């Protein structure tokens, strides 16, 4: 991998059987341009959870095509969903998932990064309002060199420019934390790095505090609270 380097293990590809064996674990490769036509039961798969990270569909209608195939029980979208789909941030609102929810979304990377911290801060100090700015490595939605793009700024060369763009993370937080509805704004900056991103929170709090108190509190939350797996 260009960013993460060589895989520390063994890989064997069987083109006839369409399988990849990684460190002794066999992975079945299934090809289809129509999710509804896939027969997972033909591969011994029942009650499958399909993880959709194609980016092609983000609404219930599109993602429901997976449920039409044989052997699929549920669908998880690895991006913010559209419409009434539940945006789930584990550790925050995963308890809202019911047996009736056949399609859920895992929200965005930024939403997963900031929501646990915002919940912790809001529970202790109260959030009046705030702004989130994400500094995000470039993605394949951007151009390698200056060229046409439906988003004007994203048309600039990703490897040479800092590109100001929008983020839906501020609104998405409220889907997991309704008490923060209308309290957050946000923007994003795409930067010329291939990996690693960060989120900057600028918050106005109800209760006065100090930097040391906030740091100590978040450190304690990262070690001993129910959010210790989400706050690091």
C-alpha positions as CSV (number, residue, x, y, z in Angstrom):
1,X,0.0,0.0,0.0
2,X,1.4,3.4,-0.9
3,X,0.6,4.8,2.5
4,X,0.7,1.9,4.9
5,X,3.4,-0.1,3.3
6,X,3.7,-3.9,2.8
7,X,1.2,-6.3,4.3
8,X,2.9,-8.2,7.1
9,X,1.7,-11.7,6.2
10,X,1.0,-14.1,3.3
11,X,-1.5,-13.7,0.5
12,X,-2.5,-16.3,-2.0
13,X,-4.9,-15.6,-4.9
14,X,-7.0,-18.4,-6.5
15,X,-8.4,-16.9,-9.7
16,X,-10.5,-19.9,-10.6
17,X,-12.3,-20.0,-7.3
18,X,-12.3,-16.2,-6.9
19,X,-10.8,-16.4,-3.4
20,X,-8.0,-14.5,-1.6
21,X,-6.4,-16.3,1.3
22,X,-4.7,-13.9,3.7
23,X,-2.8,-15.3,6.6
24,X,-4.7,-18.6,6.2
25,X,-8.1,-16.9,6.2
26,X,-10.1,-17.5,3.0
27,X,-12.0,-14.5,1.6
28,X,-14.6,-15.1,-1.1
29,X,-14.6,-12.5,-3.9
30,X,-18.1,-11.9,-5.4
31,X,-18.6,-9.7,-8.4
32,X,-21.9,-8.0,-9.3
33,X,-23.0,-4.6,-10.6
34,X,-26.5,-5.2,-9.3
35,X,-26.7,-6.0,-5.5
36,X,-30.2,-7.5,-5.8
37,X,-28.9,-10.3,-8.0
38,X,-26.2,-11.7,-5.7
39,X,-27.0,-15.1,-4.2
40,X,-24.9,-15.3,-1.0
41,X,-26.5,-18.6,-0.1
42,X,-24.6,-20.2,-3.0
43,X,-21.4,-19.5,-1.0
44,X,-22.8,-20.8,2.2
45,X,-23.6,-17.4,3.6
46,X,-26.8,-16.8,5.6
47,X,-28.1,-13.8,7.5
48,X,-25.3,-11.6,6.1
49,X,-24.4,-8.1,7.2
50,X,-23.5,-6.2,4.0
51,X,-21.1,-3.4,4.6
52,X,-21.6,-0.9,1.8
53,X,-18.6,1.4,1.3
54,X,-19.1,2.0,-2.4
55,X,-20.5,5.5,-2.0
56,X,-23.0,4.8,-4.8
57,X,-26.1,4.8,-2.5
58,X,-26.7,6.7,0.7
59,X,-30.5,6.5,0.9
60,X,-32.8,3.7,2.0
61,X,-34.1,3.0,-1.5
62,X,-30.7,2.4,-3.0
63,X,-29.3,0.4,-0.1
64,X,-32.4,-1.8,0.1
65,X,-31.3,-3.4,-3.1
66,X,-28.9,-5.5,-0.9
67,X,-31.9,-6.8,1.0
68,X,-33.4,-8.2,-2.1
69,X,-30.5,-10.7,-2.6
70,X,-30.5,-14.1,-1.0
71,X,-28.8,-14.5,2.3
72,X,-28.7,-10.8,3.4
73,X,-30.3,-9.8,6.7
74,X,-29.0,-6.2,7.3
75,X,-27.0,-3.4,5.6
76,X,-24.5,-1.0,7.2
77,X,-23.5,2.1,5.3
78,X,-20.0,3.5,6.0
79,X,-21.0,7.1,5.4
80,X,-23.7,9.5,6.5
81,X,-27.1,8.4,5.4
82,X,-29.8,10.5,3.7
83,X,-33.4,10.7,4.7
84,X,-34.6,9.0,7.8
85,X,-31.8,6.4,8.1
86,X,-30.3,6.2,11.6
87,X,-26.8,7.6,11.8
88,X,-25.1,5.5,14.5
89,X,-22.1,6.6,16.4
90,X,-21.1,3.5,18.5
91,X,-20.9,4.4,22.2
92,X,-23.4,7.2,21.8
93,X,-26.6,6.0,20.2
94,X,-26.0,2.4,19.2
95,X,-28.7,1.5,21.7
96,X,-31.2,3.1,19.3
97,X,-30.9,0.2,16.9
98,X,-33.9,-2.1,16.9
99,X,-34.6,-5.5,15.3
100,X,-36.7,-3.6,12.7
101,X,-33.7,-1.5,11.5
102,X,-32.5,-3.4,8.5
103,X,-30.4,-0.5,7.2
104,X,-28.3,1.8,9.4
105,X,-25.3,4.0,8.8
106,X,-22.1,4.4,10.6
107,X,-22.0,8.2,10.0
108,X,-18.7,9.9,8.8
109,X,-15.2,9.7,10.1
110,X,-15.4,13.2,11.4
111,X,-18.8,12.6,13.1
112,X,-17.3,9.5,14.9
113,X,-14.3,11.6,15.9
114,X,-16.0,14.5,17.5
115,X,-19.4,13.2,18.8
116,X,-18.0,11.2,21.8
117,X,-15.9,14.2,22.9
118,X,-18.8,16.6,22.4
119,X,-21.1,14.3,24.5
120,X,-18.5,14.2,27.3
121,X,-18.0,18.0,27.2
122,X,-21.7,18.7,27.1
123,X,-22.5,16.4,30.0
124,X,-19.9,18.1,32.2
125,X,-19.7,21.7,31.1
126,X,-22.7,22.3,28.8
127,X,-22.2,23.4,25.2
128,X,-23.8,26.8,24.3
129,X,-22.6,26.7,20.7
130,X,-19.5,25.7,18.8
131,X,-17.7,25.3,15.5
132,X,-15.9,22.3,14.1
133,X,-13.2,22.6,11.5
134,X,-11.8,19.4,10.0
135,X,-8.4,19.3,8.5
136,X,-8.7,16.3,6.2
137,X,-6.2,14.6,3.9
138,X,-7.1,14.7,0.2
139,X,-9.5,12.1,-1.1
140,X,-10.0,10.5,-4.6
141,X,-12.9,13.0,-5.1
142,X,-10.3,15.6,-5.8
143,X,-8.2,16.2,-8.9
144,X,-4.6,15.2,-9.2
145,X,-3.9,18.3,-11.4
146,X,-6.0,21.4,-11.9
147,X,-9.1,20.4,-13.8
148,X,-12.8,20.8,-14.0
149,X,-14.8,19.7,-10.9
150,X,-18.4,20.3,-9.9
151,X,-17.1,21.9,-6.8
152,X,-15.0,24.9,-7.9
153,X,-12.3,24.7,-5.2
154,X,-12.0,20.9,-5.5
155,X,-10.9,21.3,-9.1
156,X,-7.5,22.5,-7.9
157,X,-4.6,20.0,-7.6
158,X,-5.1,18.0,-4.4
159,X,-1.3,17.5,-4.0
160,X,-0.6,21.2,-4.2
161,X,-3.4,23.1,-2.5
162,X,-5.3,23.6,0.7
163,X,-9.0,23.4,-0.4
164,X,-11.8,24.9,1.7
165,X,-14.9,22.9,1.5
166,X,-18.1,22.0,3.4
167,X,-18.7,19.2,6.0
168,X,-22.0,17.7,7.1
169,X,-20.5,16.6,10.4
170,X,-21.9,19.5,12.4
171,X,-25.5,18.6,11.4
172,X,-24.8,14.9,11.6
173,X,-23.8,15.2,15.3
174,X,-27.3,16.2,16.2
175,X,-28.7,12.9,14.7
176,X,-26.7,11.1,17.4
177,X,-26.9,13.8,20.1
178,X,-30.3,15.6,19.6
179,X,-29.4,18.0,22.5
180,X,-26.9,19.7,20.3
181,X,-29.3,20.4,17.5
182,X,-28.7,23.9,16.0
183,X,-25.7,24.5,18.2
184,X,-22.9,23.6,15.8
185,X,-21.5,24.9,12.6
186,X,-18.7,23.4,10.6
187,X,-16.3,23.6,7.6
188,X,-13.5,21.5,6.2
189,X,-10.1,22.0,4.7
190,X,-8.6,19.4,2.4
191,X,-4.8,19.4,2.7
192,X,-2.1,17.9,0.5
193,X,-1.3,14.9,2.7
194,X,-2.2,11.3,1.8
195,X,-3.1,10.2,5.3
196,X,-4.2,11.4,8.8
197,X,-6.8,14.0,9.5
198,X,-7.9,16.0,12.6
199,X,-10.9,17.9,13.9
200,X,-10.7,21.2,15.8
201,X,-13.5,22.1,18.2
202,X,-14.1,25.7,19.2
203,X,-16.7,25.7,21.9
204,X,-18.5,28.2,24.1
205,X,-19.5,26.5,27.4
206,X,-22.2,27.1,30.0
207,X,-19.9,26.5,32.9
208,X,-16.5,28.2,33.3
209,X,-13.4,26.0,33.3
210,X,-9.7,25.9,32.6
211,X,-7.6,24.1,30.1
212,X,-6.1,21.8,32.7
213,X,-9.6,20.9,34.0
214,X,-10.8,20.0,30.5
215,X,-7.7,18.0,29.8
216,X,-7.9,16.1,33.1
217,X,-11.6,15.4,32.6
218,X,-11.1,14.1,29.0
219,X,-8.1,12.0,30.2
220,X,-10.3,10.4,32.9
221,X,-13.1,9.8,30.4
222,X,-10.6,8.1,28.0
223,X,-9.4,5.7,30.8
224,X,-12.4,4.9,33.0
225,X,-15.7,6.0,31.4
226,X,-18.2,4.2,29.1
227,X,-16.7,6.2,26.3
228,X,-13.1,5.0,26.9
229,X,-13.2,3.1,23.5
230,X,-14.3,6.2,21.7
231,X,-12.1,8.9,23.4
232,X,-8.4,8.2,23.1
